[in-house]
Structure formats: structure tokens, C-alpha cells
Amino acid sequence: MIVPFEIPFDQHMMDDLNRRLAAVRWNDAVTADWSQGTQSSFLETLIAHWRDHYDWRERLAVLNQLPHRRVTIDEYGVHFLHFRGYGHRPVPLLLMNGWPSSFVEYQRLVPLLLSGDPSFDVVIPTHPGFGYSDRPSRPYQIEPADLYPKLMTALGYERFVVAGTDIGSGVATRIALHHPERVIALHVSAVATRPDRPGDQPSTEGEATYARRAAAWSRDEGGYQAIQSSKPQTLAFGLADSPVGLASWIAEKFHGWTDCGGDLLSVWPMETLIDNLMIYWATNTIGSSVRYYHEGTRLRPPLAAGDYVRVPTAVAVWPHDLALPPRELAERLYDVRRYSVMPRGGHFPAWEEPELYAEDLRRYTAASIA
């Protein structure tokens, strides 16, 4: 049964959080910038605002205006947002964020999708182990790509558009691969790769350039991915115990992955950054969220050489995202009908460039249902 949900206010949790924020033991820093990770002055400013000015009860009054729902599917509790479009026969859209984001990222995008031609009914699920969905109790307990089509069935949607960024792109890809009869169209901002098959064409220069850039990114920026996919529990104990550690780990990703010219607060208001942190902190789900990387690389069945996504696919490439896959790489796995290189934007396009994202989604959906 689908039931309304309201994010609860927990005074005991807030008292404990405030105690921790007031008793920080700061690390030393030998650089004044972001070159070795989180900039100390930025983090000190964020923590001071969180401790002295941020009002979780007040922010909940805003966040709880969103259409939160929960449902139990296969004995697993799923939190999601369900927005109804205003137009004639809105198109169902399953929209999925990545890590270390949350539904907070979509507050600027969703209003643009609820009207227009076509308009959308927007469903934003919270991934297993993230936020207000249940935390898995054993390794690889839940496969989101099988869970979310059941969620859409429970909502009365037989077929729907699937879209996502980061982890959401990967889940969207697997939904289209394993449940193609359910998917009207697929829209992704990151592409998955499969093993080469005998007879595949050799890599193009664009693919070779992408591989070099991806390797450089992995060397310079991929440390989080290495530990989250290998020893997530080691990391999780520290982040779950320290709001400063949590803020440092997550804020550094937002700074590095947002198209902000080095000024994170020019794109993300401090209140919104802390809203996102609070969802992880209040639910104590940073550990279960980072375990997703371990499951994804070690437990989830990998793509096979013969896999091919036959659902018509659009790829939106954002210039400040982690790596920029060329069209020919995407075409090895997907039936690419639209490939767009955006003029600006990074890893969080729903917040950074909601107009561009909404327009690309709408134009591609319109072509797919014509």
C-alpha cells in the first residue's frame, strides 16, 4: 500500500548533532585551496553555518511540502516523490539521481517538467540504503533495476520514460536492458560500457581520448570510488560518527563536480548543501549508500559482451561532468537516437542547469511518443 510520508523531526538527533558540531577537532592544513581535498576555510564556514544558523525544523517545513510517499515492495520499504503533471495525459517519468546527491537536487528541475508539451508525471525514488528508503540488511539484497519497475506498476504506470545521472544512469540502463517492454525511452548523462565482442570495431580516436581522460580522472579524482568499492565499511564508521567528516567527504565532491568556476556557493546555496547532508546524517545512511559501490563492482552481475540496450536512447553530455563519453562509445551499448553536448553544466544538471536538462528531456520524449 502506498502511503504519504513526512520527514520526521527528531530532537534527540538534533541535540546530538549540535553537540558534535560544537566540539570539532580540526585537522591541520598545509594548503589554502582544494588541491589536497576539502578547503579548510570553506569547511569551517559550512560547519559554522550548520551549527549557528541552519534550522532543520524550518527546512523540514519546506521539504515536507514535497509529495513524499512510501511503499513496501517485496518486503522492502521504498521512499519516493510522486509529482503529477498539469498537461493533457502527462508522460510517466522515472527520474534517478546519483551519489552523493538526493531528491534535494531536483527541486529546480521538477517544476519545469510538470507543465509544457509534453508534461510529465515525475517519480523520484530514493535508492536502497539512501535517505528514507530502507537500509539493506545483507549484501546485494535489492536490485534497483528490478525494484523500480514494480514501483511504477504500483503507481499504475505500465510504460514510462527512464532518466538518470551518475548511479541513476546505471540503474536506468539496466531497467532498459532487462525490462525493455516497460520503457518508452531512455535518457542518460553517463554511459555504461560492456566487454568487446569478437568482430567489434577498434576504438576510435574519440574513444581513445575518452579512455585517457577517464584514466587521468581516476588517478586524480577517483580515490573515493576506490575505497567505496573496496572497503566501504572502514570509511563508513568515521563518516557516520562525525558530521564534519561527512560534510568534508561530500562537499568536496560537490565542489569538484559542479560547473561553478571554483565558487561552489555561486551555484549551491549553503542551505541546500546542508539539506543534502542532513538527509544522510538524520537517516544514518552514509554507510549504506557508499556500500552501493561495493555491490556495483563486486556483487552485481556485470554487463555481458552480448548486451545491447534496444530502447531508443538519448545521451546528454555535460562539459564539467566526470568524463565525457563520445557518441561512438555510447553506440556500442545503446540505440542512440539523440546525442547532445551541453554548453555548460556538471555532474548535477538537475540543479545546475534545470532549463537545459528539462528541454532535452522534453524534446526527446516528444520525438519518442510522436
Residue pairs with C-beta under 8 A, 6 or more apart in sequence:
1 71
1 72
2 69
2 70
2 71
2 154
2 155
3 69
3 70
3 71
4 68
4 69
5 68
5 69
5 70
5 79
5 132
6 64
6 68
7 60
7 63
7 64
7 68
7 132
7 282
9 56
9 57
9 60
10 282
13 282
14 56
17 243
17 281
18 51
20 242
20 243
20 244
21 47
21 50
21 51
21 243
21 244
22 51
24 47
24 244
26 40
26 44
27 40
29 36
29 40
30 36
32 39
32 40
32 41
33 39
34 42
34 252
34 255
34 256
34 262
37 248
37 252
38 248
38 251
38 252
38 255
39 255
42 251
42 255
42 264
43 244
43 247
43 248
43 251
46 247
46 251
46 270
46 273
46 274
47 243
47 244
47 247
49 270
49 274
50 243
50 247
50 274
50 277
54 270
54 271
54 274
56 278
56 282
59 271
59 274
59 275
59 278
63 104
63 275
66 81
66 103
66 107
67 81
67 82
67 83
67 84
68 79
68 80
68 81
68 132
69 79
69 80
69 81
69 82
70 77
70 78
70 79
70 80
70 132
71 77
71 78
71 80
71 151
71 154
72 78
73 147
73 150
73 151
73 154
74 142
74 147
74 150
76 128
76 134
76 141
76 142
76 147
77 133
77 134
78 125
78 126
78 128
78 133
78 134
78 147
78 151
79 125
79 126
79 131
79 132
79 133
80 123
80 124
80 125
80 126
80 151
81 103
81 106
81 110
81 122
81 123
81 124
82 121
82 122
82 123
82 155
83 110
83 113
83 114
83 120
83 121
83 122
83 123
83 124
84 90
84 114
84 121
85 91
85 113
85 114
85 115
85 119
85 120
85 121
85 122
86 114
86 115
86 119
87 115
87 116
87 117
87 118
87 119
88 119
89 118
90 114
90 118
90 119
90 120
90 121
91 118
91 119
91 120
91 121
91 160
91 161
91 184
91 365
91 369
92 120
92 121
92 123
92 152
92 155
92 157
92 159
92 160
92 161
93 113
93 120
93 121
93 122
93 123
93 160
93 161
93 162
93 163
93 361
93 365
94 123
94 125
94 148
94 152
94 160
94 161
94 162
94 163
94 172
94 175
95 106
95 122
95 123
95 124
95 163
95 164
95 168
95 350
96 124
96 125
96 127
96 144
96 148
96 162
96 163
96 164
96 165
96 167
96 168
96 169
96 171
96 172
97 103
97 105
97 106
97 124
97 164
97 165
97 166
97 167
97 168
97 350
98 164
98 165
98 166
98 167
98 168
98 169
98 347
99 130
99 166
99 167
99 289
99 290
99 292
99 293
100 249
100 250
100 253
100 254
100 276
100 280
100 289
101 166
101 276
101 348
102 126
102 130
102 131
102 276
102 279
102 280
103 124
103 126
103 131
104 272
104 275
104 276
104 279
105 276
105 348
105 350
105 351
106 122
106 124
106 350
106 351
107 272
107 351
108 350
108 351
108 354
109 350
109 351
109 354
109 357
109 358
110 122
110 124
112 354
112 355
112 358
113 119
113 120
113 122
113 358
113 361
113 362
114 120
114 122
116 358
116 362
117 362
117 366
118 362
118 365
118 366
118 369
120 161
120 361
120 365
121 157
123 151
123 152
123 155
123 157
123 160
125 133
125 144
125 147
125 148
125 151
126 132
126 133
127 133
127 144
127 167
127 171
127 289
127 292
128 134
128 135
128 136
128 141
128 142
128 144
128 147
128 288
128 292
129 135
129 136
129 285
129 288
129 289
129 291
129 292
130 280
130 285
130 288
130 289
130 292
131 279
131 280
131 283
131 285
132 279
132 283
135 285
135 288
136 142
136 288
136 291
139 291
139 294
139 295
139 299
140 295
140 299
140 300
143 174
143 300
144 171
144 174
145 171
145 174
145 175
145 177
145 178
145 179
146 178
146 179
148 171
148 175
149 175
149 179
149 182
152 160
152 182
158 182
159 181
159 182
159 183
159 184
160 182
160 183
160 184
161 183
161 184
161 185
161 186
161 187
161 361
161 365
161 368
162 172
162 175
162 176
162 183
162 185
162 186
162 187
163 172
163 186
163 187
163 188
163 361
164 170
164 171
164 172
164 187
164 188
164 189
165 188
165 189
165 190
165 347
165 348
165 349
165 350
166 189
166 190
166 347
167 292
167 296
169 188
169 189
169 190
169 191
169 192
170 190
170 192
170 296
172 186
172 187
172 188
173 186
173 188
173 191
173 192
173 309
173 333
173 334
175 182
175 183
176 183
176 186
176 309
176 311
176 313
177 303
177 307
177 309
180 309
180 310
180 311
183 311
184 365
184 368
184 369
185 311
185 312
185 313
185 314
185 364
185 365
185 368
185 369
186 309
186 311
186 312
186 313
186 314
186 334
187 313
187 314
187 316
187 360
187 361
187 364
187 365
188 313
188 314
188 315
188 316
188 334
189 315
189 316
189 317
189 318
189 321
189 349
190 321
190 322
190 325
191 315
191 325
191 329
191 330
191 333
191 334
192 303
192 333
193 303
193 329
193 332
193 333
194 303
194 304
194 305
194 307
194 332
194 333
195 302
195 303
195 304
195 305
196 305
197 305
197 306
200 332
203 211
204 326
204 328
206 326
206 327
206 328
206 329
207 326
207 328
207 329
209 326
210 323
210 324
210 325
210 326
210 329
213 323
213 324
214 323
217 322
217 323
218 225
221 256
221 322
224 249
224 253
225 293
227 234
227 235
228 235
228 290
228 291
228 292
228 293
228 294
229 293
229 294
229 296
229 297
229 298
230 294
232 287
232 290
232 291
232 293
232 294
233 287
233 291
235 249
235 287
235 290
236 286
236 287
236 290
236 291
237 287
238 245
239 245
239 246
239 249
239 286
239 287
239 290
240 246
240 284
240 286
240 287
243 277
243 281
246 277
246 280
246 281
246 286
247 277
249 286
250 276
250 277
250 280
251 264
251 273
251 277
254 264
254 268
254 273
254 348
255 262
255 264
257 320
257 321
257 322
257 346
257 347
257 348
258 264
258 267
258 268
258 320
258 346
258 347
258 348
258 352
259 267
259 318
259 319
259 320
259 344
259 345
259 346
259 352
259 353
260 266
260 267
260 268
260 346
264 273
267 351
267 352
268 351
272 351
279 285
280 286
280 289
303 333
307 333
308 333
308 334
308 335
309 333
309 334
309 335
310 335
311 335
312 335
312 337
312 368
313 330
313 334
313 335
313 336
313 337
313 338
314 336
314 337
314 338
314 339
314 340
314 360
314 364
315 325
315 327
315 330
315 334
315 336
315 338
315 339
315 340
316 340
316 342
316 349
316 357
316 360
317 324
317 325
317 339
317 340
317 341
317 342
318 342
318 344
318 345
318 346
318 347
318 349
318 352
318 353
319 341
319 342
319 343
319 344
319 345
319 346
320 344
320 345
320 346
320 347
321 345
321 346
321 347
322 347
324 341
327 336
327 339
330 336
330 339
337 364
337 367
337 368
338 360
338 363
338 364
338 367
340 360
342 349
342 353
342 356
342 360
343 356
344 352
344 353
344 356
345 352
345 353
345 356
345 357
346 352
349 356
349 357
350 357
